[in-house]
Amino acid sequence: MKTSRRKFIGLGASVLSALPFVNAFGKGRMTPATKPIVVSTWNFGIQANVEAWKILSAGGRSLDAIEKGVQVPEGDPKESSVGLGGLPDREGKVTLDACIMDEKANCGAVVCLEHIVHPISVARKVMEETPHVMLAGDGALQFALQQGFKKENLLTKESEAAWKEWLKTSKYKPIANIENHDTIGMVAMDAKSNISGGCTTSGMAYKMRGRVGDSPIIGAGLFVDNEIGAATSTGVGEEVIRIVGSHLVVELMRQGNSPQQACEMAVRRIVKNQPENSKQIQVGFLAINKNGEYGAYALQKGFTYAVYSPEVQNKLFEAKSYY
């Protein structure tokens, strides 16, 4: 039986479309997608990735992996920039910010939340159980308690001692790469190629009462577009908010840039907008695309990030930097 040239071409196209390959945004050669994959910010990303990988490697959903992963630093009293043991504001109050976003653009966030160890889980409840995206302050706490979360004292003896020592001078100047103003941001793609992300922090140490950075703001500290990829940020959130940083990174990937290129372009935008201030602070971006490719870039040297995939077995890297 003869097969016409047209039928042969059509048959070949249908076979190729069934293969687990993606051609990111119409550019470059077709390459196999790396999945599952999870990437997260800073050194504590290594342990966070371990918990996330347990879910991803078993075929679980990326959203579940994100929640379980970032709960690790949230619950560690020795980590002074996330969750329990976080350094307080100027009044000695530990206030937490977090957001989460899934592959369907569902999202939830909490800001200035006190007394709850895992704000990422409260953010997920906001996403799944309310018509809102964000709850703040006392309202966020009231909602958390209604959802069965336990009220706890988040100010450890170590963080309280550090705050009292700070009060002697009350000097407020965040130091780049000293994790007193940083975040865990995590983005992941599961075996079904669905992408989710989360971001959680206790914010800048000794911040003004009520200060909110980029971490809980969808589009600033985190953004997910399941067609393209996801990005998260860390560092001085005010500068990330000015450029809606994570959304910018994803949109730059939509235009055909790799995760690495997109992160670099976002950092250069900050330098362009704040040429002098950018020399004194740290901001870093971390991103993945639908191919499972990842990239990271920062203003200053010292920004580290962790990657866990079938090819990269949970390794820590230092991002390239502008300065």
N, C-alpha and C positions, 0 to 999 in steps of 0.2 A: 504493500500500500504506500503510495507516494504522499509526502507531506509538503504542502505548498510553502514557499518562503515566508509568506505572511503568517501562516499557522505556526511555523517553526519559531519565528521571532516571538509570537504571542506566548507559545509554550515556554520559551526560555524566560520571558519576563515573569510569568506566573511562578516558575520554580524559584527564581531569585527573590521574589517578594515573600516567599515562604521561609527563606533563610533568616537566622537571627543576626542580621546585619543592618546597620544604619549608615546613611550617608548624611552627615550632619549639615543641615541647612543648604543642601544642594552643592556644597563645595568639597573638593578633595575626593580621594578614592574611598570606596566602600570598605569599612573596617568592622570587625566584630565588636559589638558593644561589650564593655566591661561591666558586669553586674553579677551579684549585687556589689555595691560600694558604699562606704560611709567615710566622710571626712569631717574633722572637727578641729577647733582652734586650741592652741596652746598645749603645754605638756600634759595637762590633765585629760586631754583628748584621747590619750592612749588607753587609759582605763575605761573611759566612757565608750570608746569604740568596741572594747571587748564585750560589754553588755549588749550594745546594739547589734554586734555581729552574731550573737547567739540567736537572735530573732531572724536576721537576714539570711543566715546560712541554713536555717530550717525552712526557708520559703515564706517567712512571715512578712507582714506589711511594713513598709518603711516608716509609717507614722508611729507604730508601736515601738520600732527600734529607736526612733528619735527620743520618745518619751523615756524609755528605760535607760538609754545611754546617758542623757544629760542629768538624770537623777543621781548619777554617781557623784559628780562634784557638788551637786546641790546638797547631798546628804553628808558630805565630808566636812567635819568641823575644822579641819586643818586648812581648808581652802578659803582664804579670806576675801575672795571676790565673787563667790557664788553661794547662795543659799545659807544653810546653817553655818554660823561662824563668820559670815560676811562682815566686813568692817562697816560701822554704822554711819549715819549722817551726823551733822554737827551737834545734834541734840541727843546722840547716843541711841538712836532708833535704827534698827536694821530693817530696811525696806527693800523689797525684791520686785524685779520686773521680769516678765517672760512673755514669749509668744510662740505659737506653733502654727504650722500651715501644712495642708495635705495636697494630694495630687489633683483634687477637684476645686482648688482655690478656696476651700473652707479654711477659716483661720480664727484664732482666739488669742486674747492677750490679757494680762493683768499688770497693773502698774501700782507702785507704792503699796504693795501688799506686805503686811506684817504678820508674824507669828505662824506662818505656814512653811514647812521645810521644802516642799516641792511645788513651787509656783508653776512649773511647766505642766503639771497635772491639773492644776486649777485652770490654766489657760485652755487646756484641752476640753475641760468641762464647759467653759464659756463657749467654746466653739460648737460643742455637741448638744448642749442642754439649754442654750439661750438664743434669742434672736439677735444678740449683739456680737460685736467683735472684741470689745474691750471693756473691762470693769476696773475701777480704780479705788484705792484707799479703803475706807471702811466698808464701802459697798462690795468690794472684792473679797474682803475678809468675811463679811456676812454671808455672801454666796458660798464661799469655801466651807464655812462651818455648816451651812445647810446641806452641802453635798457630802458631809461626813468627814471632812478633813479635821485633824487634831490641832488644837491651838498649843503652840510651844514657844518657849523663850529661845530666840535665835542668837542672842548676844552671849557668846562664850566668854569665859574668864580671860582668855588670850586677847580676843577682840576688844573687850572692855578695857583691859590694861593698855592696849595700843591707843585707844580713843582718849583715855585720860592723859596719856603721855603727849598726844597731839594737842590737847587743850592748853598745854603749857606755852605753846607758841602760836597755835592756830594757823600755821602756815598752810596755804592751800595751793599746791602746785603739783599736779600729777606727774610722776616720773615715768618716762617711756620704758616699757617692758617690765616695770615692777608691777606685779599683778594686783595692784590695789585699785585698779579702775578697769578691769577687763572682764571678759564674758566667756562662757562657752557657747559657741555657735556650732551647730551640727546640721549637715545636709546629707541625705542618703537616697540611693536608688535601689529598689528591691528587685527580685528575680522577675517580676512582671513589668519591669521598666517604669514603675511608678515612683515618683520623687516626693519626698516630704522634708521638712526642716523644722528646727527649733532653736531658740536662743534664750538664755537665762542668765541673770546677773544680780548682784547686790548693788551694782552701780558704783560710781566714784566714791572712794572713801572720803568721809567727812564732807560730803556734798551739802548744799543748802537743803533744808527741809522741803520735800515735795519735788525735788529735781528729778526729771526723767530724761534718760538718754535715748539712744537709738534702739536699744535691744528689744523693747516690746512693740516697736512700731513697724507694722508690716510695710515693706518697701524700703525701710531704712536699715534696720538690723537684720532683716530676713526677707527673702522673697523667693517664691517657688512658682514656676510656670512649667507644667508637666510636658508641654510640647518642646521646651527649650532646655531647661535646667534650673538650677537654684544657686543662690549666693547668700552668704552671711558676712557679718563684719564684727570687728572688735576694736577696742581702743577708745579714744575720746569721741563719744557719741554725737556731740554737738556738730562736729565737722561732717560726720556721716549723714546726719539729718539734712544739712544744708544742700547736699547733692542727691538726696534720696538714694543712697549708695547701692544697696543690694538690688533694688529695682533697676538702677542704671546698669549694673554689671550684667544682669539677665538680658536687658534690652540690647546691650552691646553684643552679647552672644547671639541674639536673634538676628543681628545684622551680619553674622558670619564669623565673628571673632571667636577665637578659642577662649576657654576659661582663663588661661594665663594672660592673654592679650587684654581681655575685658577687665580683669582685676588691675592690670597696670594702667589702663586708660582711666579707670575710676580714681586711682590714687593721683594721677597727674591732674585730674580735674580739681582735686582738693588743693594741690600745690598752686595751680593757676589762680584759684579763688582766694587762697590764704597763703601767699608766698612766704611771709615772715613767720606766721604762727605755725605753719606746717613743719618748720625746722625744729620746733620745740616739743612736739607731741608725737604720739604713735597712733596710727590707724592702719588696720590690715583688712584685706578682703580675701575670702576663700570661696571657691565656686566649683561646681561640676556641671557638665552638660549631659545631654541624652545619650552620648556615646560612652559615658562613664569616664571621660577625660576630666582632669581636675587642674586647678591653678590657684596660686596665691601670690599676693604682693602686698608690701607695706611701705609706709613712709620711712621708717627707720629699720636698721638691722635688729634682729632678735626675735621677730615674730615667728613662732613655731606652730606647726599644724600636724595632725596625725591622719594617716590614710590606711584604711583596711579594705582590701579587695582580694579576689582570688590570686591576682598577680603580686600585690603588695601586702604582705602579711603584717599589717599594723605597725607601720614604721613612722618615726617622727622626722619631720623635715624642717629646715629653716627657710622661710620665704626670702626671695630676692627683695631688694628694697630700693627706693628712689634715692635716698641719701646714703 
